[in-house]
C-alpha cells in the first residue's frame, strides 16, 4: 500500500495563490477523477480567512455595520501546499520501512518522523467556532432589531 506525501492532520504551508505564506492543518484530502482519466488532488485546509458577510454602506440610525472576515475551511490544490516540520521550515518527506514491515514518513531535513495532529482536536475546535459564530449572529440580529424598533 502506498503512502501519500500529504495526509490529513499534516501541517502545511501555502506556497502560491491568495493565501501564500499561511500555515494550516490539512482536514481532508480529496481526489477528483476526470473523464479522460486525469486525476487531481485537493486538500481542505482549516481556518483560512474568508469574507462571509459583505455589507456595503449598511447604516441604521447613524451606525455603520462593517462586513465580517471569519475563519473557514478552504479547498486548495495539493500542488500549492508543502509540508512543514516542527520548526516551521518547508521540507519534503520520504518513506522508510521499519523492521516490523510498517511504513513511516520522515522529514528530509531533520530525519524525524512526521507528526500528525489528531483530528479530534481539529473537530473540537471547529465545533467551538461554529457555536461562537451562531451566538454572535443571534446577538447581532437582536441588536439590529432593537435599533430598528427604537
C-alpha positions in Angstrom: 0.0 0.0 0.0 1.4 3.4 -1.0 1.6 6.4 1.4 0.8 9.8 0.0 3.1 12.7 0.6 0.5 14.9 2.3 -2.2 13.3 4.6 -4.9 14.5 6.9 -3.5 16.1 10.1 -0.3 17.3 8.4 0.9 20.9 8.9 1.4 22.6 5.6 2.3 26.0 4.2 0.6 27.5 1.2 3.3 28.4 -1.4 1.2 30.1 -4.1 -2.2 31.7 -4.5 -4.3 34.1 -2.5 -3.2 32.5 0.9 0.5 32.4 0.2 2.6 32.1 3.4 -0.2 30.8 5.7 0.5 27.7 7.7 -2.5 25.4 8.4 -3.5 21.8 9.1 -5.0 19.5 6.4 -8.5 18.4 7.4 -9.2 16.3 4.3 -7.5 15.0 1.1 -9.8 14.9 -1.9 -9.4 13.2 -5.3 -11.2 14.2 -8.5 -11.1 11.9 -11.5 -12.0 13.4 -14.8 -13.5 11.6 -17.8 -10.2 11.5 -19.7 -8.5 9.6 -16.8 -6.8 12.7 -15.4 -6.6 12.7 -11.5 -6.4 15.9 -9.5 -5.8 16.1 -5.8 -7.0 18.8 -3.4 -6.6 19.4 0.3 -9.0 21.1 2.7 -7.2 23.5 5.0 -8.7 24.7 8.2 -9.1 28.3 9.4 -8.3 30.3 6.2 -9.8 33.8 6.1 -12.9 34.4 4.1 -15.2 37.4 3.9 -18.5 35.9 5.0 -20.8 38.9 5.3 -20.2 41.7 3.0 -22.2 44.8 3.9 -21.9 47.8 1.6 -23.0 51.1 3.0 -25.3 49.5 5.6 -26.3 52.2 8.0 -29.0 52.0 10.7 -29.7 55.1 12.9 -26.3 56.5 12.1 -24.4 53.4 12.9 -22.3 51.6 10.3 -22.1 47.8 10.2 -18.9 46.6 8.6 -18.5 43.2 6.9 -17.0 40.3 8.7 -14.0 38.2 7.9 -14.2 34.8 9.5 -12.1 31.6 9.5 -13.3 28.8 7.3 -12.1 25.6 5.7 -11.0 26.1 2.1 -10.2 23.7 -0.7 -6.8 24.2 -2.3 -4.9 22.2 -5.0 -2.3 19.9 -3.5 0.4 21.4 -5.7 0.0 24.8 -3.9 1.0 23.4 -0.5 4.2 22.0 1.0 4.8 20.0 4.2 6.2 22.0 7.2 8.2 20.5 10.1 8.0 21.3 13.8 10.3 24.4 13.4 8.2 25.9 10.6 10.6 25.1 7.7 9.3 23.9 4.4 10.5 20.3 3.9 9.8 17.2 1.9 9.2 13.7 3.2 10.3 10.2 2.4 9.1 6.8 3.4 11.1 4.4 5.5 10.1 0.8 6.2 10.7 -0.3 9.8 11.8 -3.7 11.0 8.1 -4.6 11.6 7.3 -4.0 8.0 5.3 -0.9 8.6 5.9 2.3 6.5 6.6 5.6 8.2 7.1 9.1 6.8 10.1 11.1 7.8 11.2 14.7 7.2 14.1 15.0 4.8 15.8 18.0 6.6 15.6 16.7 10.1 15.2 12.9 9.7 12.5 12.9 12.3 9.1 11.1 12.0 6.2 13.2 10.6 4.0 14.3 13.4 0.3 14.2 12.6 -2.1 16.5 14.6 -5.0 14.4 15.8 -8.2 15.2 14.0 -10.3 15.0 17.2 -8.6 18.3 18.3 -9.4 19.9 15.0 -13.0 18.8 15.1 -13.4 20.1 18.7 -12.0 23.5 17.7 -14.5 23.5 14.7 -17.4 22.9 17.0 -16.4 25.7 19.4 -16.0 28.2 16.5 -19.4 27.3 15.0 -21.2 27.7 18.3 -19.4 31.0 18.8 -20.4 32.1 15.3 -24.1 31.2 15.9 -24.2 33.0 19.2 -22.6 36.1 17.7 -25.0 36.1 14.8 -28.0 35.8 17.2 -26.7 38.7 19.3 -26.2 40.9 16.2 -29.7 40.1 14.9 -31.2 41.1 18.3 -29.2 44.4 18.3 -30.4 45.2 14.8 -34.0 44.5 15.8 -33.6 46.7 18.9 -32.1 49.5 16.8 -34.9 49.3 14.3 -37.7 49.2 17.0 -36.3 52.3 18.8 
